[in-house]
Every structure is written in C-alpha cells, then in structure tokens.
C-alpha cells in the first residue's frame, strides 16, 4: 500500500527555514525587548513573529499540496500547524492588547514544533479517502486551534502566577513585575483563550464525530478509543475551568487549573500510539476492510 | 561679558534661610529690575521654587559674583556673610552646566523629578515678558529645557516614582491593565489619602467610595471627587465592590480584620484586589495576605519600593550627566561663535563660498571671455559682496553689548552659520 513518496520540494525546505529563522529572531528580539528593557526592538519582534507565521502557513500549504492531503494529516504536519496557531494567536493577542510579554515563551515553542516537522521526514503513505474531506479537515484544524488556545491560556496563567508572586515580593526585589503584563490583562486574556479553546474544541469534536460516523463501522467502538476519550476528557476539563472563570472564580485557581490542563493536552497530543483510529500512518482496520 | 549665576538651594541653605531668600514672581521681577538698574546684569532670569532661588544672567562686570551677593543681601535684608556662605555661584560653562543639571532633575531633592522643567519654563517666560532675556539667556534656557527633556526620554532617570503616592499609582498600573473605570474605597479622609486619590482620579479611577469615622470629612472628600460616602461599619463588606482599597486613618489598631474581608470577598466576582495601607500603625490586618488575589502594601513596603526606585534612578545618573555634558559643549560652541568677530568672519566665508560656486556654475561661458574680462568679473563680484556686507559688519560692531549680541545671534540664525559650523 505504501508507495515510495517523492521528496518534499526545495521550496518547502526554503519556506520552512525562513519561518524557523523568523521565529528564532523573533524569540531573541522578544527576550531583549521584555527582559533587557530594549523596548525599541518590540516592533521588530512582532514583525518577525508575523513573518514566521506567514512562512509557516505557506509551508504547510505546500506540504499538503505535495502529499496530496491536508497538511496536518500526520503528526508532524499537525505539530507544524500547532506552532503556526501559537504564533498567529500570539500576534493577534499582542496587536489587541499591545503586550509582548508572551513572546519570549511562545516563539521558542513555535520554533521547536516547526523544527520537528522539518527535520523528521513525512511518511510516504498515500492517504486514503478517509483522510480527506471537509469534516476531517475541520476536525483536525479546530482541535489544533483549541489545543493552541489552551497552551496559550497555560502560558498566560504561568505569567499570572509569576507576576502575582513578583508583586507580592516586590519590596524585597521582585524586579520582573515591571516587565510582565498587568494582572487584570492576564486574567482577561486567559479567560478569552480558554473560551476560544472550548468553543473551537466543541466544534472540532463535533466534526470529528460526524467524520467517524461517516467513515467507520458502528461496531468498531471508536468512541472507546483512548485518544477519543482523552479528547472528550480534555474538553470537559477545560469547559469546567472556563465556566468557573466566567462565573468569577479566583484568578489564581483558574491559573493553576489552566496550567494543570497541560498534562491532559500532552497526553492527548501524544496518545496516537495508543489509538487505533488516530494513527496517521496507518488506516484503522475497519476502514481498511470497508475499502477492500 | 560673562554668563553667571548665583543662588541658594536645599543643599546649601537651611530651610529657614531658604524661606528668607525665596522669591515670589513679584519679588523676582523686583529683584531683576534692581539688578538691571544697577547694571549688574545685562540679561537675566530667576528660577525660584520651594527648594531653590537662582539668578542666571549675563554681566559685563569683571567679577560680578560678590556684587550680586551684596545686592541680594540688601534686597533680602540678610546678613552679607550668611548669604555668601550659603550661596552657590558659577561663571561661564559652570553656569550652563548647573542650569542644565537643574533642568535634568540631577540637582533636585527628589532625583529626576520633572516639575522643575515647568518651573524653568515659567522663569524663562517671565524674563521674556519683562524683556530681561535676550539672545544669550534665551538660548541658555531653551537649551536647558531641551537638555532636561532629552535626559527624560533617553534615560530612565525619571521613570520610576520615588514618592509614596507615585509608588501607589505605579502598583495600580501593574495590577490593572488600565485604571479607567476601576472602583476605589478610601478608609480615612486625611491629607495622604487625598493626595493619592488625586493621582488615581487623574489616572481615570472612578466609582470612589469613602468611609471615615467622622462622616462629615468623608462627605466633603466625596463631594470634591464626585464619589459617595459609606457608613463606617460597612468598610469591610465594601471590599467586595471595589478594585483598590486605600487606607490611612490614625487609628491605634487595625480597622479592617482579615476575617471580615474574607467573608466579604467570598461572594465577589473575583479579580485582583489592590490594598494600600498608608497608616502607621497599620489599618489593615496583615493576615489578609493569605487571601488569594489580594495584594496588600503597607508603608514599610511602599518606602522600600521608593528607596529601590531611588537607587535605580541613581544608577542612571552617569547617562544623564553625559547628556548634560553634550548640551554644555553644544552651548559653548554656539556661545563662542556669538562673538562679533566670529560672525563677521562667518558671513564673509559664506558669501565667498556662494560667489565661487556661482562662478563655477557658469565657468563654461566665462571661459569664452578674455583674461581681462574674467578678472573684471572677479573684481565686480568681490566688490559687490564687500558692499553688501559693509553695513551689517559695521552694525555688528556698534552699539551696546546686548544689542550687538542680539544682532550676532540674528545673523547666525538668518544665514544659518551654526549649521555651517556643525
């Protein structure tokens, strides 16, 4: 079934390298702007992040075009998409609130995810019809967007806890507080990120269910697949956290929970090995049987 | 002719003497008129604040400082020796440097404070109004203001507040993205509360609630800032309605207990709560620190922050001094170029350069002329320039010193001689 796959075109490598360079430069500039008080470098950092996101997006499109599937039909493509969403969400948030404090944390993450996608070659599997179609595309895209938003919420929560501790110890040397965003901004931005994540994951899961119903045999018990269960658990957890945050829960508690949710996210993202239906490089037995 | 200053400030004169030497705007005008009447100064301006009274000017006297001391001793009816002993003075570049340091906040009681810029601007405005400032003093003061602004934009000398109300405002900025629309509860109605409230209100804080043992004081302050007064007994429950609490009563024991605050906050839609306890002894039970999202600062903490900010400001002094020195050098360049001979020389050089450029431009056609004709063109153009410059040259050398300086400054500006130099 697996056919020898052509190498990715040189343009993909070039765009990926440009995106990597842009993310790396942006990470350095954000660090200098935020932690070394070189505020004049801030706009260049933003430009670097935006350029990185654009190159990343075009590289993703080219990847999908070359592999004849959506760009995130395998785990590496998904990582690259995840990095892109992190960078794009950060640029949007920065433009909206005029605060660059997240840059030094998120840009290295975008860099790392894209680097993995570039260094590890894609498997030469030619995707079957199950891995195509708008339900599948929307399912993966929206879930990736949701995971990016939850990651962003965790980063904001980490900053909140850092800023909170720094403010409490200010008189005894909490110098970093002046370089961190205000607490109220972090509270608001965390709440927004959680809400975006919950809303997009709800839709993503909905499209995923629709796709599964179309593709798989009802007898395949895909609902009991570990990854599917983890995805629903992640959604349930964040839905409760976001609901509590909107109902006026203490920001410190929301921040701790949003950070704790990273464990679920990591499990959810890394659970493909346990999954029958989310192994991107193989087709689920039921679907294979149906096709033959 | 020399630039000179004499004065007294918080470093050289005790408060009692500073009070006797202080100059209200009217007294400053009177003093300047007297100094002009006695020809002690040909230009002058007085900078007078609560911490300093300094006279800057241009004098034709060989040694003007003792004569200025004598005059001011008479003017203030202060013993000459006492006055001279406490006086600061300087001549030439020392005067320029001193004013530039003052404008930069380097000589202020609170290092880097910005109010002094407005006071120097006001002193200059007053001198211009009285026509006691001319070319030199005008340039001295505008350069000082420019230097003060550069120090504040190019260094962080004045960015960190060093007063308790300023620190309170800074903390509020770190907790809240913006202060507009934030609600504040004031416990007490004293001077410190009012001062801090004024800063917070300027920053956009609204929804001001005031509580005080004496409701009359609370109502008066509430009326002044468009707030509302609440009963003293509701002070703890009011924590649930606000974002900032500011307390400064003279109570010998805490007036806000942690248990009451905890109870009040249990029903609150939670966000960060900033609590500023400016009272000694403290008004707020320190145990409220254990409540999540409550950020409490007492006077000790605020003073520690003020000290830390002052230290950080002090670290910026070398950068600020470098900006001042650059300003002093620029002023010195301008001032030495103001000597009449220099202006005349500059004008002649400029005209000669223009003449040569024009001849060069038409050299093609001129080359068709005979040698005699070309020499004639040279002589005619040289003669024309000499005639044009004759009247201005005579004018620059005639008249009283201050008039000559005015004309020299005008000529430098009109013909852009300073730009040529730079």
Contacts between the chains, C-beta under 8 A, distances in Angstrom:
chain1	res1	chain2	res2	distance
A	97	B	177	7.5
A	163	B	174	7.7
A	164	B	272	8.0
A	164	B	293	7.7
A	164	B	295	7.9
A	167	B	171	7.6
A	167	B	174	6.2
A	167	B	175	6.9
A	167	B	295	5.4
A	168	B	289	7.5
A	168	B	295	6.6
A	170	B	171	7.6
A	170	B	297	7.8
A	170	B	301	7.2
A	170	B	305	6.3
A	171	B	297	7.5
A	171	B	300	7.5
A	171	B	301	4.1
A	171	B	302	7.8
A	171	B	304	4.0
A	171	B	305	5.5
A	171	B	308	7.5
A	172	B	304	7.4
A	173	B	308	7.8
A	177	B	174	5.6
A	178	B	174	7.0
A	180	B	174	8.0
A	181	B	177	7.6
A	182	B	173	6.9
A	182	B	174	5.8
A	182	B	175	6.1
A	182	B	176	5.6
A	182	B	177	4.6
A	183	B	174	7.4
A	183	B	175	5.0
A	183	B	176	7.3
A	183	B	271	8.0
A	183	B	272	4.3
A	184	B	175	6.6
A	184	B	176	4.6
A	184	B	177	4.7
A	184	B	271	6.3
A	184	B	272	6.2
A	185	B	177	4.1
A	187	B	271	5.9
A	187	B	272	7.1
A	188	B	177	7.3
A	247	B	269	7.9
A	248	B	268	7.1
A	248	B	269	3.3
A	248	B	270	5.3
A	249	B	270	6.4
A	250	B	270	4.6
A	250	B	292	4.7
A	250	B	293	5.5
A	251	B	270	6.3
A	251	B	271	6.4
A	251	B	272	6.8
A	251	B	292	7.9
A	251	B	293	5.5
A	252	B	292	4.3
A	252	B	293	5.7
A	253	B	292	7.0
